[in-house]
Amino acid sequence: MLAKQQEKSEGTASKIANALGKMYPLFSLTLSLGSSVVSLGGAQLAPLQCAMNGASLLLSIAYQEHGRGDDFLKQFDRILYHLSELQRFKVIRPYR
């Protein structure tokens, strides 16, 4: 139920998020390689290495949270389905 509504209301932000999600492995690899190369530069480039590691960490967290959101919506959809089945068999009354 909820998944069908989500598919219909997919907007520009959702399309961008999906595209970036597909590019996540490339971004992660690029930041990791960049951090490794910068680490060879010594103490002068330490701030740049910290920035690249931080960006990689933030990207990883954002990717994980996006996946959790999808899982939450799937579980919520299952709960709504079971609730509708209980109402259909008159185990519980419909909420009004």
Secondary structure as GFF3:
##gff-version 3
##sequence-region A 1 96
A	DSSP	alpha_helix	2	8	.	.	.	ID=ss1
A	DSSP	alpha_helix	12	39	.	.	.	ID=ss2
A	DSSP	three_ten_helix	43	45	.	.	.	ID=ss3
A	DSSP	alpha_helix	46	88	.	.	.	ID=ss4
###
